[in-house]
Amino acid sequence: MPEHADSLITNAHLFTMQGDGVGYIAGGAVAVQGSRIAAVGSTDELCARFEARETIDATDCAVLPGLIDAHMHTTLAIVRGVAQDVRHWMQKALAPYSKQITHEARVAGTKLNALEALKAGTTTQCDYGGIYPGWAEFYRETGIRARLAPLFNALPPGGMAGWRVGDLYPFDLEQGRRAMAAAVEFCRAWNGAAEGRITCMLGAHAPDMMPLEMLLEAKEMGQREGWMLHVHVAQGDREIEQMVKRYSQRTIPLLDEIGYLDAQLLAVHLTEATDEEAALVARRGARMALCSGSIGIIDGIVPPARAFRAAGGLVALGSDQACGNNCNNIFNEMKLTALFNKIQARDPTVFQAWEVLRMATIEGARAVGLGDEVGSLEPGKQADLILVDLTELNLSPVLESPVRNIVPNLVYAGSGHEVVTVMVAGKVLVRDGEVLVADEAAVRAEAQVQ
């Protein structure tokens, strides 16, 4: 008697990401029951074992775990492309526009970025921003997996827009504590929502944007509640200058001194970290979110991910924001991460295609604390997966021997537009390249109006 499956994906170039490599199975299949994967194996084996309500023929497609975007600011999609090619990006380019963003524009930005990322295969979106009505609700309604990090700091109203570059900015501790309390309330309300598809981290903005007592309060609260901390760390020369002026120490040695570097911390960017500092963060067990496209455009810097990985650290990929990166697309991040690090090292063998694909899937999932649920295709895990059409001209021809070229082509030639099907928790959200869970034209029109 065959077992029941809700969905059976067959005849795939299957990349499970199990083991230490990419876990390739030729003619592979995945059986889905409810929101989870029931079995992974050959098409012949699973067709004999399961009778499915829907069979999805993945002939000429690569089937991969859904991609993980470890660091996004979706609200900023609304100012895509308006803050590039400048120095002092945050203070001189982003801050003046940020002051003008309305509540309606934030909602429109989130919808636009989230759908953009979803269509390019990103099933887990680690969205980092201020709390506003409609934020979590959009992820709940669309079925996208979200790891939300409500952002808080102790900067006075208006943020950085009114200060000169180099000024030591003041703190408003009362305002900061109110913002942190709101973040805690949000996390308590939404962590584990939508049948566990929405989870939360605490979004302590950055070490230079709040006093140490607030950073420590956030860490203590996260430990008590079981939440990770999502924090910009050494994110630019501005931050380092502020920390040295205020504490006579660089960011990472100071965080190590106060016990901040551990597995609870997702350290975002590490733009200005030295190799030695990056290695220290990794050895302490903290994880790194690497946003190659954003930091390349904003700072012209390659963050020290090689040193971080060499020290045993987990690196996830993030797209950051569309006014500093112009897109929220993990295919873009895979390619740029590989290329930038090869160029910096003057070594074409570093950051090989299969390695960056793991950063976008299983290693990224582990880095953001979701490795037991997503990031690989194996029985018991959430059925988050994507189908990529390998017949597209830029991914052709497909070779399996004597060299298999699929992964290098996905990483170096893929754009994300080759993604034809996206499934999250067993539900198809994108089919034949069309979003099924939101009106894409209406989302685009709303963003244009705002």
N, C-alpha and C positions, 0 to 999 in steps of 0.2 A: 504494500500500500504506500503510494508516494506521500511524502510530507508536503504540507501546504507552504507556499511562499507567496507573499504579496507581490513581490517583484523578483524577476530573474534576469540578470544582465548576462548575456552570452557572447561568445566568439570575440572576446576582447584581447587586445594587447594589454594585459593586466599588470599593473605595478602596485603591489600590495604595501610596499615599504616595510615589510616584516624583515627581521634580521638586521644585518649591518649594511645591506645594500639597498637595492630598489625592489627586491622581491618579485622579479618578473615571472609571469606565467603566460606562455603562448597559448592562444585559444582559451583564455581564462574566463571564469564565470563567478558571479557573486549572487547569492540568494539573500533576500531581505524579508524579514518577518517583522511587521510593525515598524518600529523606529530603528531596529538593530539588524546587524548582519548575522545571518544564520549560518552561512557557510561560504567558503572560498575554495575554488579548485578549478579543475578543467571543465569545459563545457559538457563533455560527454558524461562526466561523473555527476555533475549537478542536475543535468537534464534527466538523468535516470533516477535521481533521488527525490526531486521536487516537482510538484505540479503547481504552476504559478498562475495567479490572477492576471498578471501582465508580464509579458516577456519583452525585454528591450534588446534588440539585436545590435551589438556593438561591433559588428564587422567593420574593419578599417578604422577603428577608433582605439585610442589609448584610454583606459579607465584608470583613474588615479583617485587617491583620497582627496576630498575637498581641501583647497588651499587655506592656509592660516595667515591672516594679516594681523600681526601682533601689535600694531600701533597706528591708529587712524584718528583724525580729527574731522569727522564727516561734516560738521556744520560749516566748515570753511570751504566746502565745494562752491559755495555761493560767490566766493571771490577768487575763483580759479584764474590763474594767469595774471593777476594784477600786482604781484609782489616778487618779481624776479630780477636777476641781474643787478643786484644792489649789495652794498656792504651794510652791516648792522641791520640785517633783515628784519628781526623781530621788532626793534624799536622804530626804525625809519620806514619800513614797508608794511608789515602786518598790522602793527598797533593802530595806526590811523584808520585803516579800513575796519578793523574789528569793532571799534567804537560805534560804527554805523550799522552793524548787523542787528536786525530786529528779530523778535521771536519767530515771526513768520519765515524770515530768511533762514534761520537756523533749521527749522523743520524741513524747509525745501532743500537745504544743503544735505541734510542727512539722507533724505529720500534719494536724491540724485547720486550721491557717493555710494550708498549702500547697494543700489541697483547696478551701478557701474561695476563695482567690485564683484557682485554676485554673477553677473553675466560673464565676467572673466574668470570664474571658477573659485572665487573666495567664498567659502561656506561658513567660516568662523571669522567674525569681525570684532576685533578688540578696539572698541570705540571709546575715545578719551575726550571728555569735554564737560562743560558746565551743564547743570541739570536744567531741563526745560520740558514743559508739558508736550507729550507726543513722542519723546525720544525712545524710551523703552517700548512704548505701545506700538511703534512702527515695526520694530523687530518681532514683537509678539504676533502682530497681525500677518506679517509676510512669511514667517517661518524660517527666517535667517537665524543662524546660531550667533549669538552676541555675547561678548564678554565685556561688560560696560564698566568704565572707570570714571565715576563722577569726580571732576577736577576741583581742587580747592587750593588757595594760597592765602597769604596774608598781605597782599598788596592793597593799597588804598584804592577806592573807586577810580576808574579810569586807567588802571594798570600802568603800563610803561609809556603811554603815548606822550605824557607831558614832561618827561625827564630828558635831560641831555645825556648823550652817551658818556659813560664814565662816572656819572653821579651815583653815589651810594643811595639806593632807594630805601625809603622808610617802610616800616611795617605797621599795619593796623591789626593788632592782635585780636581785638574784639570781633572785627569783621572776619578775620581768618577762622576764628573758632566757630562762628555762626556757619560759615561755609563748610567747615569740616563736619559739623553736626548734621547739616543737610545731606552731605555725602553719606554719612553713616546711616541716616534714616532711609535714603534711597537704596543703599545696598541691602539693608534689612528687608525692605519691601520687595526687591526684585531678584535677589540672589536665589537661584533655583526655580524661578518662574518659568511659565510655558513648558511644564513638564521637564524642567531642568535645562532647557535650551538656552535660557538667559541666565548668566552668572555674572558676578561682579568682582572687581578689585577696588581698592581705595586709590584714588588718583591724586596723591600728593604731588603738586605741580613740579616743584624742583627745590633742591636744597637752598638755592639763593633766594627763593621767593617766600620763605617763612622762617621764623626763628627755630633754633634746634629743639626747643621744648615742644613745638607743634609737630615737628618731624617725629619725635619720640612718642608723642601722644598717638599719632597716627599708627605707628608701628605697634604699640601696645594694643590699640583697638583692633588692628588687623589680626594680631596673634590671638586675641580673645575670641574673635568671631570666626577665625579660620579663613581670612581673606589675604590674598597677596597684595603687595603694594606696587603700583604702576607709576614710576617716577622718572622724569627726565634727569639724567645724571651726567655731569660734565658736558652739557649740551652745547657749549660754545665758549669763546673767550670772554664773553660778557659774564657768564656764570663764574668762571675761574677768578676773574678780576673782583667780582663782588665778594666771593668767599675769602680771598686773600685780604681784602680791605677790612672785612668784618671779623674774621677769625685768625688771620695770619697763617692760613693753611689752604691748600688746594682741596677740592671737593672730596676726592676719593680717600686720601689719608684721614680726613676728618670723619667721614662716614664710617671708616673702619674703626676709628678710635671710639666712636659711640655705639658700636655693635650693630651697624645698619646693614652690613654686607652679609647676607645669608640667603637661603632658598626662598624666603618670603619676597625678595626684591626682584622685580623685572626692571632692570636698568636700561633706560631708553637712550639711544644714540652713542654715548661715550665719545662724543666728537673730539673733545680736547684731552681725552685720557692718553697718557703715555702707554707704551706697550707694557711697561712694568705695572702701571696702575690697572690696566685692563686684565692682566694676568692675576693680579691680587683679587679683583672682583670675582673672577672665575673660580679661583681656588677657594674662596669663601662660600661658593655654592650659589651665588646670585646668577640670574640669567640676563642675557643681552637681547634687546630688540634693535636690529640693524636696519636703518632706513637709508639705503645707499643713494637712491634717486634724490631724495629730499636734501640730504646733507651735501651731496655733490653740487646741487644747484644753489643751495643757501650759503654754504661755506667753502665749497671747492676742496673738501677734505674727504679722505677715505678713513672712516673710523677703524680702530684697531681690532677688527674682528678676527684677524689671523692669530694675533697674540692671545686673544680670548679663547679661541678654539684650541690652540696649542696647549693652553693651560687646563684643558678639560671642560671648558664651559659650554653650555647650550646656547646657540644663537638662533633666534627667530627673525623672520623678515617682516618689515612693516613698510607701508606706503606713506605714512605720515599725513600730509594734507595737500589739497590741490592748489593752494596758493604758494606752495614751496616745492611741489613735485609735479604738479599739473595732472597727475592721474593717481587713481587708487587701483593698482593692477600688479599682482604679485608676479606675473610673467615678466613684467618690466623690472621688478626688483631682483628676480633671479638672474637675469642677464647682466644687469648693471653690477650686481654684487660680484659675479664671476669676473667680469671684465676689469672693473676697477682694481680688484685685488691682484689680478694677474699683472696689470700695468704697474701698480705700486711695487710689487715684488720683483718685477722684471723676470717673471717665471711663469710660463704658460701652464705648468702642472699644478699650480695651487688653485683651490676652490673649483674643483672639477664639477662638471654638469650634474653628476649624480649626487654630489655633496650638497649643492645649493637646492636641488629638488628635495632633499631630506630636510633642509632648513625650512622650506616652504610647507612641509607636511609634518612628518612625525617629530622631528627635532623642534619645530616651531610649536607644535601642540604640547610637547613636554615643557618647553620653556615658559609657556603661559599657564601651566598647571592643568592642562586638559589631556595629557597624554594617555590616560587610562580610558578616555572616551572617544577621541578622534585622532586623526593624523595618520592612521594606517587602516588597511582593509583586513580585518580579521574577525572571526566569530565573537559575538558579544559586544563589539564596539558599535557606536552609533553609525547608521547608514548614511554617512556624508560622503558623497563621491561625485566625480565629474567625468563626462565623456568628451574627448577631444578628437575632432575629425582630422585624421592623418592624411586624407586625400587632398587637403588644401595644398596649393602649389608650394607654399613656403615650407611645408612639412614633408614634401615628397622628394625622392622616392623613399619608401620604407624598406630598410634592410635588416635582416635578422642574422645573416652570417656572410662572411666570416667575422664581420663587425656589426653589432647592433647599434643603429644610429638614432633610435627613437628619442632617448633621453637628451642627447646633445641637441637634437633639432628642437625639442620642446623648449629647452632652456635658451638656446642661442638664436632660434628663428621664430619661436612662438610669440604671439602677440596677445593672446587671450581671446581674440575674436574667433578662434577655431573651436572654442568650447560650445558644444551643441546642447548638452543636457547637464543640469545641476540638480542633485538630490541632497536634501538635508533631512536627517531623522526619518528616512524612508519615504519622504514626500518629494515629488518632482516639482521644483520651483521654476526651472527653466527647461523648456522643451523645444528642440529645433531652433535654438537661439532666441526664443521668445519668452519673455518673463510672463509667468502665469499668475503671479500673486500680487501684482500691482499694475496700474495703467502707466506704462512707460512714457507715452506721449504726454499724459497729464502731468507727470512728475517733471518732465523736461520743460513744459510750458510754465509750470509754477515757478521753477527756478529762474526762468527767463524774466518773468514778471518781477520777482523779488530783486 
